[in-house]
Amino acid sequence: MNLAKVCVSHHYIVDLDNADMVEEAKNALYEDIMNSVKYNELFSCIDVITKEDSKEWADTDIPEFLSVAE
């Protein structure tokens, strides 16, 4: 089994010591996602991350609703 992670890949780097910056980034991220949906561009924000890009995953990490008989 060749595992990967499918995720929405939009983010902002923030200073956690600056609560206003964190809140502003959260609002910006929300607006970015809403605009992606509104203009039918959400699929461009979806990435597939392989094991080489991140930690190792096990087949037990696959959500039950995605499990299908092979």
N, C-alpha and C positions, 0 to 999 in steps of 0.2 A: 504494500500500500504506500502510495506516494502522497504525503499530506502537505497541505498548504493552508494559509489563513486568507479568507476573503474579508476585506474590511473597507470602511470608508476612511479615506486617507487625507483628511484636511485637519490642519492643526496650526497653532500659534505658539511660539516660545514666549514665556512670560516670566516676570520676576515675582516669585511667590510672596515676597515681602511687600509687594505693592498690590493691595486688595483692589484698588480701582483699576489697575491694569488687568488683573485677572478677570474682573467683572466685564470690562470692556472687550476683552478677548472672547469671553463666553457669548456676549451679545453679537459680536462680529461673526463668530462661528455659526450661531443660530441663523443670522441673516444670510450668510453664505449658503447654508444648507437649504433654507427656505427658497432662496433665489434659484438654486440648482433644481429644486423640485418644480418651481413655477415655470422655468424656462426649459424643462425637460432635459437637463444636463447632469442629472445625478449620477448616471452611469459613468461619466468621465471622472468621478471622484472615487470610484470603487477600484481597489487594487487587489492583486493576489500576491501574498508574501510566502515565499518558500522557506523551507527549513534553514537554508543557507543564510537567509536574511534575518532570522529570529531564532527563538529557542526551539528545542525539539518538542514535538507534540506526539501524543499517542492516539490510537484510534478511539480510545475511551473519551477523548476530548471532543469528539464529534457530537453535536447536539442530537438527541434522539429523533427530533422531527426531520432531520436530514438523512437519517439512516434508512437506506432502502436495500432490498434484497438484490444481490448481484447475480 
